[in-house]
């Protein structure tokens, strides 16, 4: 698979590779050079909090939940 570097240095990763490697928006990538080759690796999240951030959906706003827990009317 090939890609062209844009004027601003940007490259689009082919969709087939993104799908196969699980590269989604906001995925961190690490770039390095080895023997004249560009190596790109997906950065794994070791932080357990970062792994679950945003995984819950709420039926009402957080402020309302806190008010209910406190017994505020």
Buried (B, 14 or more C-beta within 10 A) or exposed (E): EEEEEEEEEEEEBEEEEBEEBEBEEEEEEEEEEEEEEEEEEEEEEEEEEEEEEEEEEEEEEEEEEEEEEEEEE
